[in-house]
Amino acid sequence: MRKKIEECISILTSLIGDLSVAVEVIKDYEKQPSFHLESKKAFRQCVYRLCFSSIVINCRKYVEFTAKYGQILNAIIPEYQEQKNRYIALINNNTAIKALRNDYIAHVQSSSTKKALTELEVQNNIVEMIGGEHNALSFLNSISPDNIDATDLEDSLVGTIQLLRDALVDKLRSEI
């Protein structure tokens, strides 16, 4: 069992880093005035696609992790089941996350149309995923807010992952 707990901790730690870095890169670039120049449009789109691709993949990894290791989590830290399941539902109910993963990020063509998505279709899926054109910051903060340790960890995906990881670390330490 110890080995499985250590695996869980390692996976959760990686998810924290991968999600946090993707969000932080977008936020850092957004603060730079030169990032918004018309001459940087293609670069800006690439940064967004890169970071949102990472966010989508890692959101799906979280869902996969909870499916694969759910019995361990429920047995060892059942008190976190509600928080864990909250983000599974949010990710699964965001149809744009699934569409981006299936039709663009993990494949060169849409699984349904058998055609590559256009830049506009990718952009539209990202806008849908974040809940509208002007909701990027709100969406990003729901994944990984600034100064996360000063927030209620249950209010973000990374915070929830951190709670799960830290609870597992505590259980592992109590066995020693």
C-alpha positions as CSV (number, residue, x, y, z in Angstrom):
1,M,0.0,0.0,0.0
2,R,2.9,2.4,0.8
3,K,4.1,2.1,-2.8
4,K,0.7,3.0,-4.2
5,I,0.4,6.0,-1.8
6,E,3.9,7.2,-3.0
7,E,2.7,6.8,-6.6
8,C,-0.3,8.9,-5.9
9,I,1.8,11.6,-4.2
10,S,4.2,11.7,-7.2
11,I,1.3,12.0,-9.7
12,L,-0.4,14.7,-7.7
13,T,2.8,16.6,-7.3
14,S,3.4,16.5,-11.1
15,L,-0.2,17.7,-11.8
16,I,0.3,20.6,-9.4
17,G,3.4,21.7,-11.3
18,D,2.1,21.1,-14.8
19,L,-1.2,23.0,-14.2
20,S,0.4,25.8,-12.2
21,V,3.1,26.5,-14.7
22,A,0.7,26.5,-17.7
23,V,-1.5,29.1,-15.9
24,E,1.5,31.1,-14.7
25,V,2.9,31.4,-18.2
26,I,-0.3,32.8,-19.6
27,K,-0.6,35.3,-16.7
28,D,3.0,36.4,-17.1
29,Y,2.7,37.0,-20.8
30,E,-0.6,38.8,-20.4
31,K,1.1,41.3,-18.2
32,Q,3.6,42.2,-20.9
33,P,2.4,45.1,-23.2
34,S,4.4,43.8,-26.1
35,F,2.5,40.5,-26.0
36,H,-0.6,42.4,-27.1
37,L,0.9,44.0,-30.2
38,E,-0.7,43.1,-33.5
39,S,2.8,41.9,-34.7
40,K,2.7,39.3,-31.9
41,K,-0.7,37.9,-32.8
42,A,0.6,34.5,-34.1
43,F,3.0,34.2,-31.1
44,R,0.2,35.0,-28.7
45,Q,-2.1,32.4,-30.2
46,C,0.7,29.8,-30.0
47,V,1.3,30.6,-26.3
48,Y,-2.4,30.2,-25.6
49,R,-2.7,27.0,-27.5
50,L,0.4,25.6,-25.8
51,C,-0.8,26.5,-22.3
52,F,-4.4,25.5,-22.8
53,S,-3.3,22.2,-24.3
54,S,-1.3,21.5,-21.2
55,I,-4.3,22.6,-19.0
56,V,-6.7,20.3,-21.0
57,I,-4.4,17.3,-20.9
58,N,-3.7,17.7,-17.2
59,C,-7.4,18.2,-16.3
60,R,-8.0,14.9,-18.1
61,K,-5.1,13.4,-16.2
62,Y,-6.7,14.4,-13.0
63,V,-9.9,12.6,-14.0
64,E,-7.9,9.6,-15.1
65,F,-5.9,9.6,-11.8
66,T,-9.1,9.7,-9.7
67,A,-10.5,6.8,-11.7
68,K,-7.4,4.7,-11.4
69,Y,-6.5,5.5,-7.8
70,G,-10.0,6.4,-6.5
71,Q,-10.3,3.3,-4.3
72,I,-7.0,4.1,-2.6
73,L,-8.0,7.8,-2.1
74,N,-11.4,6.8,-0.8
75,A,-9.9,4.2,1.6
76,I,-7.1,6.4,3.0
77,I,-8.6,9.9,2.8
78,P,-12.4,9.5,2.6
79,E,-12.9,13.0,4.0
80,Y,-11.7,14.5,0.7
81,Q,-14.2,12.6,-1.5
82,E,-16.5,15.6,-2.0
83,Q,-13.7,18.0,-3.0
84,K,-12.1,15.4,-5.3
85,N,-15.4,14.6,-7.0
86,R,-16.3,18.3,-7.4
87,Y,-13.5,18.8,-9.9
88,I,-14.1,15.6,-11.7
89,A,-17.7,16.8,-12.4
90,L,-16.5,20.3,-13.4
91,I,-14.0,18.8,-15.9
92,N,-16.4,16.1,-17.2
93,N,-19.2,18.7,-17.6
94,N,-17.0,21.1,-19.6
95,T,-17.7,19.6,-23.1
96,A,-15.1,21.9,-24.6
97,I,-12.3,20.2,-22.6
98,K,-13.3,16.9,-24.1
99,A,-13.7,18.3,-27.6
100,L,-10.3,20.0,-27.5
101,R,-8.6,16.9,-26.3
102,N,-10.4,14.5,-28.7
103,D,-10.4,16.8,-31.8
104,Y,-7.2,18.9,-31.5
105,I,-4.8,18.3,-28.7
106,A,-4.4,14.6,-28.8
107,H,-5.1,14.1,-32.5
108,V,-4.6,15.8,-35.8
109,Q,-8.2,15.5,-36.9
110,S,-11.6,15.7,-35.3
111,S,-12.8,12.3,-34.4
112,S,-16.3,13.1,-35.7
113,T,-15.6,15.1,-38.9
114,K,-12.3,13.4,-39.8
115,K,-10.9,16.9,-40.6
116,A,-8.4,19.1,-38.9
117,L,-9.9,21.9,-36.8
118,T,-9.3,25.4,-38.2
119,E,-7.6,28.0,-36.0
120,L,-11.0,29.6,-35.5
121,E,-12.5,26.3,-34.4
122,V,-9.7,25.8,-31.9
123,Q,-10.1,29.4,-30.6
124,N,-13.9,28.9,-30.3
125,N,-13.4,25.7,-28.3
126,I,-11.0,27.5,-26.0
127,V,-13.4,30.4,-25.5
128,E,-16.2,27.9,-24.8
129,M,-14.0,26.0,-22.3
130,I,-13.2,29.2,-20.3
131,G,-16.9,30.3,-20.3
132,G,-16.7,33.2,-22.7
133,E,-14.2,35.6,-24.3
134,H,-13.7,37.7,-21.2
135,N,-13.5,34.9,-18.6
136,A,-9.9,33.7,-19.1
137,L,-8.7,35.1,-15.8
138,S,-11.6,33.7,-13.9
139,F,-11.1,30.3,-15.5
140,L,-7.3,30.4,-14.9
141,N,-7.9,31.3,-11.3
142,S,-10.2,28.3,-10.9
143,I,-7.4,26.2,-12.0
144,S,-4.5,27.9,-10.2
145,P,-5.0,31.3,-8.5
146,D,-2.2,33.7,-7.7
147,N,-0.8,33.3,-4.2
148,I,-2.6,30.0,-3.8
149,D,-1.5,29.5,-0.2
150,A,-3.5,32.6,0.7
151,T,-6.7,31.2,-0.8
152,D,-9.2,28.6,0.2
153,L,-7.5,25.6,-1.4
154,E,-10.9,23.9,-2.2
155,D,-11.7,26.8,-4.5
156,S,-9.2,25.7,-7.2
157,L,-8.2,22.5,-9.0
158,V,-4.6,22.9,-8.0
159,G,-5.6,23.7,-4.4
160,T,-7.7,20.6,-4.3
161,I,-4.9,18.5,-5.7
162,Q,-2.6,20.0,-3.1
163,L,-5.0,19.1,-0.3
164,L,-5.2,15.5,-1.6
165,R,-1.5,15.2,-1.9
166,D,-0.8,16.7,1.5
167,A,-3.4,14.5,3.2
168,L,-1.7,11.5,1.6
169,V,1.7,12.7,2.8
170,D,0.4,13.1,6.3
171,K,-1.0,9.5,6.2
172,L,2.3,8.2,5.0
173,R,4.2,10.0,7.7
174,S,1.8,8.7,10.4
175,E,2.7,5.1,9.3
176,I,6.4,5.7,10.0
